[in-house]
Amino acid sequence: MSDRPCLVWLRDDLRLADNPALSAALAEGGGIHVVFILEETGEGVRPPGSAARWWLGVSLAKLASAMSLRGGSLILRRGAAEQEIPRLVRETGAGSVVWNRRYGPARETDRRIKERLIADGVAAKSFPGALLSEPFAMLNGAGQGYKVFTPFWKALRSRYEPPAPLPAPTRIPSLPPPPSDRLEDWGLQPVSPDWSGGMRAIWSPGEDGAHERLAQFLNADAGYGQARDRPALEGTSRLSPHLRFGEIAPAAVWRAVRSAETAGRIAQDDAEKFLSELAWRDFCRHLLFHDGELTSLSWKRDFEALSWREPSSTELKAWRRGETGYPIVDAGMRQLWTTGWMHNRVRMIAASFLTKHLLTHWRIGENWFWDALTDADEGSNPAGWQWVAGTGADASPYFRIFNPVLQGEKFDPEGAYVRAWAPELARLPNRILHRPWEADPAQLATAGVRLGETYPRPIVDHAFARRRALDAYAALRGGSHTEGQDP
């Protein structure tokens, strides 16, 4: 047993169960202090966007309550970790500091902190807990990071064995805590105006909420492989915000899915598909690990020379507000604005519309999603945008330009999703719902739709936009392009 306390530094791992750093600290046998530092500046630090700040505030409150019930307390500090961690070591007399690793550019901060602590005679140790696989250990035959997802997934699937579960502690040794910020003073919750009502209505941030969400998904029997592409269905897990804040460990999700598969509650094909999506999250973080500029530069650097357009303020506002005139795009952007989340299939359609139809740089869309998504992840968000734009690793081909009409008709054939988020179109018949500009005057009148008034006309013609994008991409590649079919 150590006679000096251990400091546990939480980041994107706001949970008590399956938390390797916390378990290691408790195993030392002495008292512990647990701290969360709100880092908003510094090398590699990307402050959370507005929706993520809302989630963070609720999640921290839930975590503090769970710790209090076990005799512990959560210390809150705001500032640069390189200053706050040494300060906390002095204030608490900690003999060791532990944390779970992060893999983006901010890991350089962690490295410097570890070096300083060790030089000062304080033990410092980091643990894996955020991913299924460590980026520095998951390499291809050439000793490099994977650049294509399929071989990455095959390698991970063949190698991965989830660690044994680490139960949440029943008791956290109590020590007099050093000074702590008050959570309410951080201003994470919107007040004037309070735009979080739509998020509060559907989300339950925190560790308990994460496990409840996983249990609901595994008991739904929705047929994930097919239902996952239908935005009107509850066919996805909606675990992404919980995973982003580490309220549940990916290893715990893996174990639960395999257990449900063994018990016959989820089909093998559905289990495999879902776990591959969990692995895609890993893949994106691996890309970020090997390319710290993934958020700012195209992974395929030659795409930096693409002749992106500067969108007009009218175009950009229409896309952000869900007023493009294309129902499936508008429904998705309104769902995002209201709930802080958007169905993944619709994310691809909305991103394709911005980058291909409006020929707008993916960074503009990525920044908007970073601010509006509760699950904005430093790896998945830029990697997803670059996949759609054709600039990223294992990306969608540059000539794939989603037709928002065909996508809507294919994945929302009954129109339930569009009707939920664009109710002004609700009375249009299915056959015309995804292309209201083709409705005849009588159909529009019956449905109470006045194009240009109650619902906008398309802000750009699909055929024109498709040709413009293909020409721009072809110019980058020397004047030739592949036509392909509208997907």
C-alpha positions in Angstrom: 0.0 0.0 0.0 1.3 3.4 -0.9 1.4 6.1 1.7 0.9 8.8 -1.0 -2.4 9.2 -2.9 -2.8 8.5 -6.6 -4.2 11.1 -8.9 -6.5 9.8 -11.6 -6.8 12.1 -14.6 -10.0 11.5 -16.6 -10.5 12.8 -20.2 -12.8 11.0 -22.6 -13.4 8.1 -20.2 -16.2 9.3 -17.9 -17.0 5.9 -16.4 -16.3 3.8 -13.3 -16.6 0.4 -14.8 -14.0 -0.9 -17.3 -11.7 2.0 -16.5 -8.1 0.7 -16.5 -6.6 3.9 -15.0 -9.1 4.0 -12.1 -8.7 0.3 -11.4 -4.9 0.6 -11.3 -5.2 3.5 -8.9 -7.5 1.6 -6.6 -5.2 -1.4 -6.7 -2.4 0.7 -5.2 -4.3 0.5 -2.0 -4.1 4.1 -0.9 -6.4 7.0 -1.3 -7.1 8.5 -4.7 -8.1 11.8 -6.2 -10.0 11.9 -9.4 -9.8 15.0 -11.6 -11.4 16.2 -14.9 -9.7 19.1 -16.6 -11.6 21.2 -19.1 -8.9 21.8 -21.6 -9.8 24.5 -24.1 -6.4 25.7 -25.4 -3.1 24.1 -25.9 -1.3 21.9 -28.5 -3.6 19.4 -30.1 -6.5 20.4 -28.0 -9.8 20.9 -29.8 -12.4 22.3 -27.5 -15.8 20.6 -27.6 -18.5 22.1 -29.7 -21.8 23.4 -28.4 -23.7 20.2 -28.4 -20.8 18.2 -26.9 -20.4 20.8 -24.2 -24.1 20.2 -23.2 -23.5 16.4 -23.1 -20.2 16.9 -21.1 -22.0 19.0 -18.5 -24.7 16.4 -17.9 -22.2 13.5 -18.0 -19.9 15.1 -15.4 -22.8 15.7 -13.1 -23.8 12.1 -13.3 -20.3 10.9 -12.7 -19.8 13.1 -9.7 -23.0 11.8 -8.2 -22.0 8.2 -8.8 -18.6 8.8 -7.2 -20.2 10.6 -4.2 -22.4 7.5 -3.6 -19.2 5.5 -3.3 -17.5 7.9 -0.9 -15.4 9.7 -3.5 -15.4 13.1 -5.2 -14.7 14.5 -8.6 -12.3 17.5 -8.8 -12.9 19.9 -11.6 -10.3 22.2 -13.0 -10.3 24.4 -16.1 -7.1 25.3 -17.9 -4.0 23.8 -19.5 -3.3 20.3 -18.3 0.5 21.0 -18.3 -0.1 23.5 -15.6 -3.0 21.9 -13.7 -1.6 18.3 -13.3 1.7 19.5 -11.6 -0.3 21.9 -9.5 -2.7 19.1 -8.3 0.3 16.9 -7.5 1.6 19.6 -5.2 -1.8 20.2 -3.7 -2.5 16.5 -3.0 0.9 15.2 -2.4 0.2 12.5 -5.0 2.9 10.0 -5.5 1.5 8.8 -8.8 -0.6 10.0 -11.7 -2.5 7.6 -14.0 -4.7 8.1 -17.1 -6.1 6.3 -20.1 -4.4 7.1 -23.3 -5.6 9.4 -26.0 -4.3 9.1 -29.6 -4.7 12.5 -31.3 -2.2 15.4 -31.4 -2.8 16.1 -27.7 -0.9 12.9 -26.8 2.2 15.1 -27.1 0.9 17.0 -24.1 0.6 13.7 -22.2 4.1 12.8 -23.1 5.5 16.0 -21.8 3.5 15.8 -18.6 4.7 12.2 -18.1 8.4 13.2 -18.6 8.0 16.1 -16.1 6.3 14.0 -13.5 9.0 11.3 -13.7 11.7 13.9 -13.5 10.0 15.2 -10.3 10.0 11.7 -8.8 6.3 11.1 -9.4 5.2 7.9 -11.0 3.2 8.3 -14.2 1.5 5.5 -16.1 -1.0 5.4 -19.0 -3.4 2.6 -20.0 -5.4 1.5 -23.0 -9.1 2.1 -22.6 -10.5 4.2 -25.4 -10.1 1.8 -28.4 -10.2 -1.8 -29.2 -6.6 -1.7 -30.6 -3.6 0.5 -30.0 -2.5 2.4 -33.1 1.2 1.9 -32.5 0.6 -1.9 -32.2 -1.8 -2.3 -35.1 0.4 -2.2 -38.1 0.4 -3.9 -41.5 3.0 -6.2 -43.0 5.2 -3.2 -43.9 5.1 -1.9 -40.3 2.9 1.0 -41.2 -0.6 2.0 -40.1 -3.5 0.7 -42.2 -4.8 2.9 -45.0 -7.7 0.7 -46.1 -10.4 -0.4 -43.7 -11.2 -3.9 -44.9 -7.7 -5.3 -44.2 -7.7 -3.3 -40.9 -10.9 -4.9 -39.9 -9.8 -8.4 -40.8 -6.6 -8.0 -38.8 -8.3 -6.6 -35.8 -11.0 -9.3 -35.9 -8.5 -12.0 -36.0 -6.3 -10.6 -33.2 -8.7 -9.0 -30.8 -9.7 -10.6 -27.5 -11.5 -8.2 -25.2 -9.9 -7.9 -21.8 -11.7 -9.2 -18.7 -14.3 -6.7 -17.4 -13.3 -4.4 -14.7 -16.2 -3.8 -12.3 -17.1 -0.4 -11.0 -15.7 0.1 -7.5 -18.2 -0.3 -4.7 -16.2 2.2 -2.6 -13.8 4.9 -3.5 -11.3 5.7 -0.7 -12.2 9.2 0.5 -9.6 11.9 0.9 -10.1 15.6 1.6 -10.1 17.0 -1.9 -8.2 20.1 -3.1 -10.1 23.1 -4.3 -12.4 22.3 -7.2 -14.3 24.4 -9.7 -18.1 24.4 -9.6 -19.5 22.6 -12.7 -22.3 25.3 -13.1 -19.6 28.0 -13.4 -18.2 26.4 -16.5 -21.3 27.4 -18.5 -21.6 24.1 -20.4 -25.4 24.2 -20.4 -27.1 26.8 -22.8 -29.2 29.3 -20.9 -30.2 32.2 -23.0 -31.6 30.8 -25.2 -31.7 27.2 -23.9 -31.7 25.3 -27.2 -31.1 21.9 -25.6 -34.7 20.8 -25.1 -34.6 18.5 -28.1 -31.4 16.8 -26.8 -32.8 16.4 -23.3 -35.9 14.7 -24.7 -34.0 11.8 -26.3 -30.7 11.4 -24.6 -29.6 10.2 -21.2 -25.9 11.1 -20.9 -23.8 9.2 -18.4 -22.6 5.6 -17.7 -26.0 4.2 -16.8 -27.5 5.8 -19.9 -24.9 4.2 -22.0 -25.5 0.7 -20.7 -29.3 1.2 -21.0 -28.9 2.2 -24.6 -26.8 -0.8 -25.4 -29.3 -3.1 -23.7 -32.2 -1.6 -25.7 -30.3 -2.0 -28.9 -29.4 -5.7 -28.3 -33.0 -6.5 -27.2 -34.6 -4.7 -30.1 -34.2 -7.5 -32.7 -34.3 -4.9 -35.5 -32.0 -6.7 -37.9 -29.1 -4.3 -37.8 -27.6 -5.2 -41.2 -30.7 -4.0 -43.0 -32.3 -1.5 -40.6 -29.1 0.5 -40.1 -29.6 2.3 -43.4 -33.2 3.2 -42.8 -33.3 6.6 -40.9 -37.0 6.2 -40.0 -36.3 3.1 -38.0 -34.6 2.6 -34.6 -32.1 0.4 -36.4 -28.8 1.8 -35.0 -27.4 1.6 -31.5 -27.1 5.4 -31.0 -24.2 4.6 -28.7 -21.9 7.1 -30.5 -22.1 10.0 -28.0 -21.6 7.5 -25.1 -18.5 6.1 -26.8 -17.2 9.6 -27.6 -17.2 10.5 -23.9 -16.1 7.1 -22.8 -19.2 6.4 -20.7 -18.9 2.9 -21.9 -15.8 1.1 -23.0 -15.6 -0.3 -26.6 -14.4 -3.6 -25.1 -17.6 -3.8 -23.0 -19.7 -3.2 -26.2 -17.8 -6.0 -28.0 -18.3 -8.4 -25.1 -22.0 -7.6 -24.9 -22.6 -8.1 -28.7 -20.7 -11.4 -28.7 -22.7 -12.5 -25.7 -26.0 -11.6 -27.4 -24.9 -13.4 -30.5 -24.1 -16.5 -28.5 -27.5 -16.3 -26.8 -29.3 -16.0 -30.2 -30.6 -12.5 -29.5 -28.7 -11.0 -32.4 -27.9 -12.7 -35.7 -24.3 -13.5 -36.6 -24.4 -11.3 -39.7 -25.8 -8.4 -37.7 -23.2 -8.9 -34.9 -20.4 -8.9 -37.5 -21.6 -5.8 -39.2 -22.1 -3.9 -36.0 -18.7 -4.8 -34.7 -17.1 -3.7 -38.0 -18.7 -0.3 -37.4 -17.2 -0.3 -33.9 -13.9 -1.1 -35.6 -14.4 1.8 -38.0 -14.3 4.1 -35.0 -10.9 2.6 -34.2 -9.7 3.0 -37.8 -10.5 6.7 -37.8 -8.5 7.2 -34.6 -5.6 5.3 -36.1 -5.7 7.6 -39.1 -5.5 10.5 -36.7 -2.7 8.9 -34.8 -0.6 8.6 -38.0 -1.7 12.0 -39.4 -2.2 14.6 -36.8 -3.4 17.1 -39.5 -6.4 15.0 -40.5 -8.7 17.7 -39.3 -7.1 20.5 -41.2 -5.6 18.9 -44.4 -6.9 16.4 -46.9 -5.5 13.0 -46.1 -4.8 12.7 -49.8 -2.8 15.9 -49.9 -3.2 16.4 -53.7 -6.8 17.2 -53.0 -5.7 20.4 -51.3 -5.4 21.8 -54.9 -9.0 21.1 -55.7 -10.9 24.2 -56.8 -13.4 24.3 -54.0 -16.1 27.0 -54.3 -16.6 29.7 -51.6 -20.3 29.1 -50.8 -22.6 32.1 -50.6 -24.0 32.9 -47.2 -27.4 32.0 -48.6 -26.3 28.6 -49.7 -24.5 27.8 -46.4 -27.4 29.1 -44.3 -29.8 26.9 -46.4 -27.7 23.8 -45.8 -27.2 24.5 -42.1 -30.9 25.2 -41.5 -32.3 22.3 -43.6 -33.7 24.6 -46.3 -31.9 23.2 -49.4 -35.1 22.1 -51.2 -34.0 18.5 -51.1 -36.2 16.8 -48.4 -33.8 14.0 -47.2 -31.0 16.6 -46.8 -33.3 19.0 -45.0 -34.7 16.4 -42.7 -31.2 15.3 -41.7 -30.0 18.8 -41.0 -33.1 19.6 -38.9 -32.6 16.4 -36.9 -29.0 17.4 -36.2 -30.0 20.9 -35.1 -32.8 19.6 -32.8 -31.2 16.5 -31.3 -27.4 16.9 -31.7 -27.4 13.7 -33.7 -28.0 12.6 -37.3 -28.6 9.1 -38.8 -25.3 7.9 -40.4 -26.8 7.3 -43.8 -28.2 10.8 -43.9 -24.9 12.2 -42.7 -23.3 10.9 -45.8 -26.1 12.4 -48.0 -25.9 15.8 -46.3 -22.1 15.8 -46.5 -22.1 14.8 -50.1 -24.6 17.6 -50.9 -22.2 20.2 -49.3 -19.0 18.9 -50.8 -20.3 17.8 -54.2 -23.5 19.7 -55.0 -22.2 23.0 -53.5 -18.5 22.1 -54.1 -17.7 23.4 -50.6 -14.6 22.4 -48.8 -15.2 19.5 -46.4 -13.6 21.5 -43.6 -16.6 23.9 -43.5 -19.0 21.0 -43.0 -16.7 19.2 -40.6 -16.5 22.3 -38.4 -20.3 22.6 -38.4 -20.8 19.0 -37.4 -18.2 19.4 -34.7 -20.3 22.2 -33.2 -23.7 20.6 -33.7 -23.0 16.9 -32.9 -23.1 15.4 -29.4 -20.9 12.6 -30.7 -18.3 14.8 -32.5 -15.2 12.6 -32.4 -11.8 13.9 -33.2 -11.1 10.9 -35.5 -14.5 9.9 -36.9 -15.7 13.4 -37.7 -12.9 14.5 -40.1 -12.4 11.0 -41.4 -16.1 10.6 -42.2 -16.2 14.0 -44.0 -13.1 13.1 -46.0 -14.5 9.7 -46.9 -17.5 11.4 -48.5 -15.5 14.1 -50.1 -13.1 11.6 -51.7 -10.1 13.1 -50.0 -9.6 10.6 -47.2 -8.2 7.1 -46.6 -10.2 4.3 -48.2 -12.6 7.1 -49.4 -15.7 6.9 -51.4 -14.6 7.5 -55.1 -14.4 11.1 -56.0 -17.0 10.6 -58.8 -19.6 9.2 -56.4 -22.1 12.0 -56.0 -25.2 11.0 -54.0 -28.4 11.9 -55.7 -30.5 13.1 -52.8 -33.7 12.2 -54.5 -32.7 8.6 -55.2 -31.2 8.3 -51.8 -34.4 9.5 -50.2 -36.5 7.2 -52.2 -34.3 4.2 -51.5 -33.7 4.6 -47.8 -36.9 6.5 -46.8 -39.4 4.9 -49.2 -42.4 5.5 -47.0 -41.3 9.0 -46.3 -41.6 8.6 -42.5 -38.3 10.2 -41.8 -38.9 13.2 -44.0 -42.4 13.7 -42.7 -41.0 13.6 -39.1 -38.5 16.4 -39.7 -40.0 18.3 -42.6 -43.7 18.2 -41.6 -44.7 20.9 -44.1 -44.3 18.1 -46.7 -46.3 15.5 -44.8 -49.4 15.5 -47.0 -47.5 14.9 -50.2 -47.9 11.4 -51.6 -44.9 9.0 -51.4 -44.2 9.1 -55.1 -43.5 12.8 -55.1 -42.4 13.4 -51.5 -38.6 13.4 -52.3 -39.0 15.6 -55.4 -41.8 18.1 -54.5 -40.7 20.5 -57.3 -42.1 17.9 -59.8 -45.5 17.9 -58.2 -48.3 19.4 -60.2 -50.2 22.4 -58.8 -53.2 20.3 -57.7 -50.9 18.0 -55.7 -49.2 20.9 -54.1 -52.5 22.6 -53.3 -54.0 19.5 -51.8 -50.9 19.0 -49.6 -50.8 22.7 -48.6 -47.4 23.2 -50.0 -46.3 26.4 -51.7 -42.9 26.0 -53.2 -40.7 29.0 -52.4 -42.9 29.9 -49.4 -43.8 27.0 -47.1 -40.9 24.9 -48.5 -38.0 26.1 -50.6 -37.3 25.2 -54.2 -33.9 23.4 -54.7 -31.0 25.8 -54.2 -29.1 24.0 -57.0 -30.1 21.7 -59.8 -28.8 18.2 -59.3 -27.6 17.6 -62.9 -25.8 20.9 -63.1 -24.2 20.4 -59.7 -23.1 16.9 -60.5 -21.4 18.0 -63.8 -19.7 20.9 -62.0 -18.3 18.6 -59.4 -17.1 16.0 -61.9 -15.4 18.7 -63.9 -13.6 20.1 -60.8 -12.4 16.7 -59.7 -11.4 15.8 -63.3 -9.4 19.0 -63.6 -7.5 18.0 -60.4 -6.7 14.6 -62.0 -5.6 15.8 -65.4 -8.8 16.3 -67.3 -10.6 12.9 -67.2 -13.3 11.5 -64.9 -15.5 8.5 -64.6 -19.2 9.1 -65.2 -20.7 6.3 -63.1 -24.3 6.1 -62.1 -26.2 8.2 -59.6 -26.3 6.2 -56.4 
